[in-house]
Amino acid sequence: MTALLHLIGVGQRYGTGEAAVTALDDVDLEVAAGELVAVMGASGSGKSSLLTVAGGLTRPTSGEVLIDGVALGSLSAKRMAALRRTTLGFVFQDYNLVPTLTAVENVGLPLELDGWPRRQVRRAALDALASVELSDRTGSYPDDLSGGQQQRVAIARAVVGPRRLILADEPTGALDSQTGETVLRMLRGRVDAGAGGILVTHDARHAAWADRIVFLRDGRIIDQRRAPQPESLLAGHR
């Protein structure tokens, strides 16, 4: 499999001097097209930092991030923004929905910014909302949606259009178990169709949907396992 995402010796530090905090420490990671990688670890282990660096939201202090062989550090701000709109799909813990836009407008926003015709934007956004079972709330504003519904809108926005790399930070955190399974099945389907994905989760049952599990501790990858059994995921990594 070809590496869609490649982190090479990535380090991330915040602050300076004695107050400096190391969020990532010499991380090497590859994610292939057609592969879903789950990232697990205790709070503060570097999981969210790994996602923001992988998606070009922050530049690493050291090392290199490549997507499709292109080093993100070599891209201008304009080209990086275009890459995030067309290739990357993010699911954030705090949703990041635009409060003045409806659900269908929020989902279609990346495509609209990329110049898609309005009719195609709406069709793609409606299909994405249907995939997370929100066809009945397309005209609702974020304030009129529950936390779980807002999360599903954010997930639909992350997968709308031809996104090739999906980065999801606890995407089922605000969802009940049945809806969470629907979302994971949809994410798994996108990966099986050729996308790459990183799923940050603390739940072993959710990690079991992945092809590979990466364990982080203190900003370092301490272990990786392929196709583990759900009940054994956390053994030795608490």
Helices and strands as residue ranges (DSSP letters): E 3-14, G 17-19, E 21-32, E 36-40, H 47-54, E 62-67, E 70-71, G 72-74, H 77-86, E 88-91, H 103-113, H 118-131, G 135-137, G 142-144, H 147-159, E 165-169, H 177-192, E 196-200, H 204-207, E 212-217, E 220-226, G 230-232
